Amino acid sequence: MTAARLDGTAMARELRAGFASRVERLAAAGVRPGLAVILVGDDPASQVYVRNKVQACEAIGIRSDRFVFAADAAPAEVLDRIGALNADPQVHGILVQLPLPKHFDEQQVLEVIGAEKDVDGFHRDNVGALSQGRPRFVPCTPRGVLAMLDAAGVELRGKEAVVVGRSNIVGKPMAQLLTARDATVTVCHSRTADLATHTRRADVLVVAAGRPRMVTADMIKPGAVVVDVGIHRGAEGRLCGDVDYDGCRTVASLISPVPGGVGPMTITMLLGNTLDAAERRAALG
Ligand code: NAD
């Protein structure tokens, strides 16, 4: 068997094309959606992520303002800026690029963002709303994975879904989204004994462990749908994921590549969340 590819680039292009009419509808109501992106420090990967987010916004007509702080900025400076952005009616979404420098308390910073502008979905109000099954802002990566599965017509009801990773930004919300869609969900993590016995049961396997090519062909069930969230820059700058793509595509039925899989979907969901925020404020949603 050779798996079909879950082409995140093509799916993202289609979804973004569909956003144009939402931007036009907002414009007709006198609203230009706006996203504020805060970057602290000079981590090169974060700089690339922020640049990509800003460009993606501008390409569909979302205004995007970048606020850059030095690596040794005082937390109060950043908190003050967030306070000002919370009060600014032109700003519909606020995003703080993670990770923050060590002297910041990340959760404290995330809680200061107004929950109605929290387009990353990390504020505890939004985390709670998702866990209660009445989501407002869903974190972009798991939302993107679900959109990908939907676009490919993957049935989730009654299926065995296994999520590898239990982070607040990917694994936990992913498990909640899959549960809400009636999959039977197992969450694995760094202390899971015999990971492969779990992954081999999965009809749908989502891997977000942050370990290059950790999931190999012998760990997946024939015909499984495999979504690889991981992203790593290897030797010579080549990107790879948490899944051994070449090996696993001979066993799976559908598999997402890295690059060109979850990454473009994540940014697309950020655009979607920002439009949701603007529509809600304009009472168009
Ligand atoms: P994280 O480090 O916060 O969490 C990793 C999780 O994996 C932890 O819960 C840990 O318990 C688990 N884990 C680690 N080693 C394991 C092992 N050997 N077996 C089973 N579980 C194990 O990472 P994260 O923020 O959730 O990100 C995971 C990966 O996804 C990273 O590679 C990250 O770069 C990538 N990522 C990609 C996107 C995207 O848009 N494509 C977005 C977010 C994160």
Boltz pocket constraint, residues with backbone or C-beta under 6 A from the ligand:
constraints:
  - pocket:
      binder: B
      contacts: [[A, 141], [A, 164], [A, 165], [A, 166], [A, 167], [A, 168], [A, 169], [A, 170], [A, 171], [A, 188], [A, 189], [A, 190], [A, 191], [A, 192], [A, 195], [A, 207], [A, 208], [A, 209], [A, 210], [A, 211], [A, 214], [A, 228], [A, 229], [A, 230], [A, 231], [A, 232], [A, 262], [A, 263], [A, 266], [A, 267]]
      max_distance: 6.0
